[in-house]
Amino acid sequence: MDGTGFFSSHEVHCANCCKKEHKDGTVTYYHQALSTVIASPDYKQVFPLALEFIQKQDGASKNDCELNAAKRMVDKIKSSHPHLKIRMLCDALYANGPLIKLLIAENMGYIITATETNHAHLFDAYRHAKITEYVITKGDVTHTYKFANNLPINDTHHDVLVNFVEYREVKNNKTIYYSSWVTDINLTMANIANVVKGARCRWKIENETFNTLKNQGYHFEHNFGHGKNNLSAVMAYLMMIAFAIDQVQEHTSKYFELALKKEGRKLYLWNKITRIFLEFIIDSWETLYRVIIEPLKVDARSLLSSP
């Protein structure tokens, strides 16, 4: 779960826009959205689960915020998928007492980034706790896991106990990766490596989701139409639905995989698909991808509608 911006303007705006007033008197109007995707460290693809807009709520005069949207998101997911087993992966913004209490109340697990800058009390408690260390070397990289269970998340919510892990990769005496997280999972020598593997999967919402939507031909930040009320949100929903369909195709279809390999980049593949759709009526996804993979081997009649 993470938030991202998808619209910003000094002039175009609607009733739902959040706004930032600058010292020089200008105003920036903007829209942001909170997205959740289903992700696995063993697969490249992600599957969009829900979208919640960070925007002025009905009757509100103040801007909405990501944490308020997160609370609505948790309620939305739980009501839509009451039997789905969920463990939320989030950045450090979400490592706070109220949100963790909400996740626990909704029977959701969590692995959330925690930084010393924002969680000084937690790190102090960790240093005074019984720390377990696990070190493994693979090739020229040393992986060090340190963890402790049942620590207070902060000085305000002593009743919210979390399990803390920090992880470091060292190569040639230089740290090449470091991060730390809190989780509801009771940490042991047997599961610590898998917990960290899952925690690092959070980056898929940045790389495989937002980066793809903004830089791989979806034009997520392009203003396709703002409208007076909800058009901008509708466009964002439609784009996320298209992305979900593409992710399913990429995950399950050998023809998609071969077509993407043929074109080299998703942006080129989208352009090729668009050109074909503008010229022909296609009877199936398989036919479409086969035209791209081996155009000379496809019967042209299969591309045309019946008289």
C-alpha positions as CSV (number, residue, x, y, z in Angstrom):
1,M,0.0,0.0,0.0
2,D,1.4,3.4,-1.0
3,G,0.3,6.8,-2.3
4,T,1.3,8.7,-5.4
5,G,0.3,11.9,-7.2
6,F,-1.3,11.8,-10.6
7,F,-2.4,15.4,-11.2
8,S,-1.0,18.8,-10.5
9,S,-1.9,22.3,-12.0
10,H,-1.8,25.9,-11.1
11,E,-5.0,26.6,-13.0
12,V,-7.1,23.5,-13.7
13,H,-8.9,22.3,-10.7
14,C,-12.2,20.8,-9.3
15,A,-14.1,20.7,-6.1
16,N,-12.2,17.6,-5.0
17,C,-8.7,18.9,-5.5
18,C,-6.4,19.3,-2.6
19,K,-4.4,22.6,-2.8
20,K,-1.2,24.0,-1.6
21,E,-0.8,27.8,-1.2
22,H,2.7,29.1,-1.8
23,K,4.4,32.1,-0.2
24,D,4.3,34.0,-3.5
25,G,0.5,33.8,-3.6
26,T,0.2,31.1,-6.2
27,V,-1.8,27.9,-5.6
28,T,-1.0,24.4,-6.7
29,Y,-4.1,22.1,-7.2
30,Y,-3.4,18.4,-7.0
31,H,-4.8,14.9,-6.8
32,Q,-3.2,11.9,-5.2
33,A,-4.3,8.3,-4.8
34,L,-3.6,5.5,-2.4
35,S,-3.2,2.1,-4.2
36,T,-2.9,-1.5,-2.9
37,V,-1.6,-4.3,-5.1
38,I,-1.2,-8.0,-4.6
39,A,2.6,-8.8,-4.8
40,S,4.9,-11.7,-4.4
41,P,8.7,-11.7,-4.1
42,D,8.6,-14.7,-6.5
43,Y,6.8,-13.0,-9.4
44,K,7.4,-9.8,-11.3
45,Q,3.8,-9.0,-11.9
46,V,1.5,-7.2,-9.4
47,F,-2.3,-7.3,-9.3
48,P,-4.2,-4.1,-8.3
49,L,-6.6,-4.7,-5.4
50,A,-8.1,-1.3,-4.6
51,L,-7.7,2.4,-5.1
52,E,-8.6,5.2,-2.6
53,F,-8.4,8.8,-3.6
54,I,-6.6,11.4,-1.3
55,Q,-8.9,14.3,-1.9
56,K,-11.2,16.7,-0.1
57,Q,-14.0,14.8,1.4
58,D,-17.6,16.0,1.2
59,G,-18.1,19.1,3.3
60,A,-14.4,19.3,4.3
61,S,-12.5,22.5,4.1
62,K,-9.0,20.9,4.8
63,N,-7.0,18.7,2.6
64,D,-7.2,15.0,2.9
65,C,-4.1,13.0,3.9
66,E,-2.6,9.7,3.1
67,L,-3.1,8.2,6.6
68,N,-6.9,9.1,6.5
69,A,-7.1,7.5,3.1
70,A,-5.3,4.4,4.5
71,K,-7.9,3.9,7.1
72,R,-10.7,4.1,4.5
73,M,-8.6,1.7,2.3
74,V,-8.4,-0.9,5.1
75,D,-12.1,-0.7,5.7
76,K,-12.8,-1.0,1.9
77,I,-10.6,-4.0,1.4
78,K,-11.9,-5.8,4.5
79,S,-15.6,-5.3,3.4
80,S,-14.8,-6.3,-0.2
81,H,-12.6,-9.3,0.6
82,P,-13.7,-10.5,4.1
83,H,-12.1,-13.9,3.7
84,L,-8.8,-12.9,2.0
85,K,-5.7,-13.4,4.1
86,I,-3.8,-10.1,3.9
87,R,-0.4,-8.9,5.2
88,M,0.1,-5.2,4.4
89,L,3.5,-4.0,3.3
90,C,3.9,-0.2,3.9
91,D,6.5,2.5,4.2
92,A,7.5,4.2,7.4
93,L,4.6,6.7,7.3
94,Y,2.3,3.8,8.4
95,A,4.4,2.6,11.4
96,N,2.2,4.3,14.0
97,G,-0.1,3.1,16.8
98,P,-3.5,3.9,15.4
99,L,-3.0,2.3,12.0
100,I,-1.4,-0.8,13.5
101,K,-4.3,-1.1,15.9
102,L,-6.7,-0.9,12.9
103,L,-4.8,-3.6,11.0
104,I,-4.9,-5.9,14.1
105,A,-8.7,-5.2,14.6
106,E,-9.3,-6.1,11.0
107,N,-7.2,-9.3,11.3
108,M,-4.6,-8.1,8.9
109,G,-0.9,-8.8,9.3
110,Y,1.7,-6.2,8.4
111,I,5.4,-5.6,7.6
112,I,6.1,-1.9,7.8
113,T,9.3,0.0,7.3
114,A,10.7,1.7,10.4
115,T,13.4,4.3,10.4
116,E,15.4,5.6,13.3
117,T,14.6,9.2,12.2
118,N,10.9,8.6,12.8
119,H,11.0,5.9,15.4
120,A,13.7,6.9,17.9
121,H,11.9,5.4,20.9
122,L,11.5,2.1,19.1
123,F,15.2,2.0,18.2
124,D,16.2,2.8,21.7
125,A,14.0,0.0,23.1
126,Y,15.5,-2.4,20.5
127,R,19.1,-1.6,21.6
128,H,18.2,-2.4,25.2
129,A,16.4,-5.6,24.2
130,K,17.7,-9.2,23.7
131,I,18.8,-9.1,20.1
132,T,19.2,-12.3,18.0
133,E,21.7,-12.2,15.2
134,Y,21.8,-14.5,12.1
135,V,24.6,-14.2,9.5
136,I,24.9,-16.0,6.2
137,T,27.3,-15.5,3.4
138,K,26.4,-16.2,-0.2
139,G,29.3,-15.7,-2.6
140,D,30.9,-12.4,-1.8
141,V,27.9,-10.9,-0.1
142,T,27.2,-11.2,3.6
143,H,23.6,-11.1,4.8
144,T,23.1,-10.0,8.5
145,Y,19.7,-10.3,10.2
146,K,19.1,-8.9,13.7
147,F,15.8,-9.0,15.4
148,A,13.9,-8.7,18.7
149,N,10.3,-9.3,19.6
150,N,7.7,-7.4,21.6
151,L,8.8,-3.8,21.5
152,P,6.6,-0.7,21.9
153,I,6.1,1.1,18.6
154,N,6.6,4.5,20.1
155,D,6.5,6.4,23.4
156,T,2.8,7.2,23.0
157,H,1.4,3.7,22.3
158,H,3.2,1.4,24.8
159,D,0.3,-1.1,24.4
160,V,1.2,-1.6,20.7
161,L,3.9,-4.2,20.7
162,V,5.8,-5.0,17.5
163,N,8.6,-7.3,16.4
164,F,11.6,-5.5,14.9
165,V,14.1,-6.7,12.3
166,E,17.1,-4.9,10.7
167,Y,18.8,-6.3,7.7
168,R,22.2,-5.5,6.0
169,E,24.0,-6.7,2.9
170,V,27.7,-6.2,2.8
171,K,30.0,-6.7,-0.2
172,N,33.8,-6.0,-0.1
173,N,33.4,-4.4,3.4
174,K,30.8,-1.9,2.0
175,T,27.1,-1.9,2.9
176,I,25.1,-2.2,-0.3
177,Y,21.7,-2.5,1.3
178,Y,20.2,-1.7,4.7
179,S,16.6,-1.5,5.9
180,S,14.5,-2.2,9.0
181,W,10.9,-3.1,9.6
182,V,8.3,-3.9,12.2
183,T,5.9,-6.8,11.9
184,D,3.2,-8.8,13.7
185,I,5.1,-12.0,12.8
186,N,6.9,-13.6,15.8
187,L,10.5,-13.6,14.5
188,T,12.7,-16.6,14.8
189,M,15.9,-17.9,13.2
190,A,13.8,-20.2,11.0
191,N,11.6,-17.5,9.5
192,I,13.7,-14.3,9.5
193,A,15.0,-14.7,6.0
194,N,11.6,-15.2,4.5
195,V,10.2,-12.2,6.5
196,V,12.9,-9.9,5.0
197,K,12.3,-11.4,1.5
198,G,8.6,-10.5,1.9
199,A,9.4,-7.1,3.3
200,R,11.6,-6.1,0.3
201,C,8.7,-7.0,-2.0
202,R,7.1,-3.6,-1.0
203,W,9.2,-1.9,-3.7
204,K,7.0,-3.6,-6.3
205,I,4.4,-0.9,-5.8
206,E,7.0,1.7,-6.7
207,N,8.8,-0.1,-9.5
208,E,6.3,-2.5,-11.1
209,T,3.3,-0.3,-10.4
210,F,3.8,3.5,-10.2
211,N,6.9,3.5,-12.4
212,T,5.2,1.4,-15.0
213,L,2.1,3.6,-15.0
214,K,4.0,6.8,-15.3
215,N,6.8,5.8,-17.7
216,Q,5.7,2.7,-19.7
217,G,3.0,4.2,-21.9
218,Y,0.0,4.5,-19.5
219,H,0.7,8.2,-18.9
220,F,-0.7,8.1,-15.4
221,E,0.2,11.7,-14.8
222,H,-1.3,13.0,-18.0
223,N,-4.5,15.1,-17.7
224,F,-6.8,13.2,-20.0
225,G,-9.7,15.3,-18.7
226,H,-10.3,16.8,-15.3
227,G,-14.0,17.8,-15.2
228,K,-15.7,19.6,-12.4
229,N,-16.2,16.7,-10.0
230,N,-15.1,13.2,-10.6
231,L,-13.7,12.9,-14.2
232,S,-10.1,12.8,-13.1
233,A,-10.8,10.0,-10.6
234,V,-12.7,8.0,-13.3
235,M,-9.7,8.3,-15.6
236,A,-7.5,7.0,-12.9
237,Y,-9.8,4.0,-12.2
238,L,-10.0,3.2,-16.0
239,M,-6.2,3.3,-16.2
240,M,-5.8,1.0,-13.2
241,I,-8.3,-1.5,-14.7
242,A,-6.3,-1.5,-17.9
243,F,-3.1,-2.1,-15.9
244,A,-4.8,-5.0,-14.1
245,I,-5.8,-6.7,-17.3
246,D,-2.3,-6.2,-18.7
247,Q,-0.7,-7.7,-15.6
248,V,-3.0,-10.8,-15.8
249,Q,-2.1,-11.2,-19.5
250,E,1.6,-10.8,-18.7
251,H,1.4,-13.4,-15.9
252,T,-0.6,-16.0,-17.7
253,S,-0.2,-15.6,-21.5
254,K,2.7,-17.1,-23.4
255,Y,1.6,-15.1,-26.4
256,F,1.9,-11.8,-24.4
257,E,5.3,-12.8,-23.3
258,L,6.5,-13.5,-26.8
259,A,4.9,-10.3,-28.2
260,L,6.6,-8.3,-25.5
261,K,9.9,-10.0,-26.2
262,K,9.5,-9.2,-29.9
263,E,8.8,-5.5,-29.3
264,G,11.4,-5.1,-26.5
265,R,9.5,-2.6,-24.3
266,K,5.9,-2.3,-23.1
267,L,5.7,1.2,-24.6
268,Y,6.5,-0.2,-28.1
269,L,4.0,-3.1,-27.5
270,W,1.2,-0.7,-26.6
271,N,1.9,1.4,-29.7
272,K,1.9,-1.7,-31.9
273,I,-1.4,-2.9,-30.4
274,T,-3.0,0.5,-30.9
275,R,-2.0,0.6,-34.6
276,I,-3.5,-2.9,-35.2
277,F,-6.7,-1.9,-33.4
278,L,-7.0,1.2,-35.6
279,E,-6.9,-0.9,-38.8
280,F,-8.5,-4.3,-38.0
281,I,-11.2,-6.0,-35.9
282,I,-9.5,-8.7,-33.9
283,D,-11.3,-11.9,-32.9
284,S,-9.1,-12.8,-29.9
285,W,-6.2,-11.8,-27.8
286,E,-4.3,-14.8,-29.2
287,T,-4.8,-13.5,-32.7
288,L,-3.6,-10.1,-31.7
289,Y,-0.4,-11.3,-30.2
290,R,0.3,-13.7,-33.0
291,V,0.1,-10.9,-35.5
292,I,2.8,-9.1,-33.5
293,I,4.9,-12.2,-33.0
294,E,4.8,-13.7,-36.5
295,P,2.7,-11.4,-38.8
296,L,3.4,-13.4,-42.0
297,K,2.0,-16.6,-40.5
298,V,-1.4,-15.3,-39.5
299,D,-4.3,-15.6,-41.9
300,A,-5.4,-12.1,-42.8
301,R,-9.0,-13.2,-42.8
302,S,-8.9,-13.8,-39.1
303,L,-8.2,-10.0,-38.6
304,L,-11.3,-8.9,-40.5
305,S,-15.0,-8.9,-39.4
306,S,-17.4,-11.0,-41.4
307,P,-19.3,-9.2,-44.2
